[in-house]
């Protein structure tokens, strides 16, 4: 079992420099926000960190993360005793589960999809036994053969089948829309790349518990607003990614695989994004996915330390966090 991420689609290298965490806009006076309920999550592959599930739990505890991504492939290979060992390690570390990657390919051929759908119950059962409740994946923002209507129909059908398998095992499916213009324009037909379009797809899927994976990068590149976020409730959101963008590059020229850690440049307005999460009382994982080559080149501990420092700096911009 393995999780399909944009890291496999996009080039992982980046010429961007890992900036020291630059100052962000000062706090604005506002009514007090609710107390934070979401967790600072360690999703290792997104920051170039490697290790098995037990090692990732250790790293998360050592560096002050509050949750950790469950590894569906690792857990599916374990018997009940092995899964219980992982559960105990998680509890002893005082951590919660974040969101697993979806171990099923739904973007390619029907044969690929049917093969992975048949294997999905095994992974879903392992995640359920481990106590995980969230799974997330991303949507390709275009297609070279299917127009928007036909692509929506195919996604609703395939993701509906996936969401029902997950729901049967107590797992919510989260969908991440991809707003990056420079990626979308490479394809003949545009597809879901705005928050409202993602909600349209979720409605077409029609499986209770299916929701969004919100990413500050895609929220910003799509041109969505803080008002759009404020219309959401916690039950609409399965997982959240927090990223910043390189400075000095026009939005239309930003590359999906060249990002910065949260609050590194201040290009993406982190405060209204986080304030909306607090206001909706979002209670799931918040992680970072910078696709940043200098970060990926670091050793595990250094990468974890840089990531948690950036996430805490972003939180410092929000009253009540």
Number of C-alpha atoms within 10 A of each C-alpha: 18 14 17 16 18 17 15 9 10 14 12 16 14 15 10 17 14 16 13 12 18 13 13 19 13 10 11 10 7 7 8 11 17 15 12 19 15 21 21 25 29 31 28 24 15 19 26 22 21 14 13 11 21 15 12 22 28 15 22 28 19 13 17 16 23 21 27 28 25 27 26 27 20 17 25 21 14 14 11 14 9 13 20 15 15 19 20 12 17 23 13 11 17 14 20 23 26 29 31 26 23 27 23 23 20 22 17 8 9 13 10 13 17 16 12 17 19 12 13 19 17 16 24 27 21 23 28 19 18 23 17 25 23 28 27 25 23 18 19 19 22 22 18 10 11 16 14 16 10 12 19 19 15 16 19 20 16 19 26 20 15 23 24 20 20 27 18 13 19 18 25 25 32 28 23 26 27 27 27 25 20 15 20 19 13 13 15 13 16 20 25 23 25 22 23 13 14 21 18 14 19 24 14 16 22 15 19 13 21 29 24 27 24 25 23 23 26 23 23 23 22 19 14 17 13 17 11 12 20 16 10 16 14 18 15 19 25 28 30 28 20 25 27 25 27 22 16 9 11 8 18 12 11 19 17 23 22 21 25 32 29 33 31 25 20 20 21 24 19 23 23 17 22 23 24 20 27 23 18 20 18 24 17 25 26 27 30 26 25 25 27 23 21 18 23 20 13 15 12 18 14 14 19 25 16 18 25 22 18 23 22 14 18 26 20 16 21 21 20 14 17
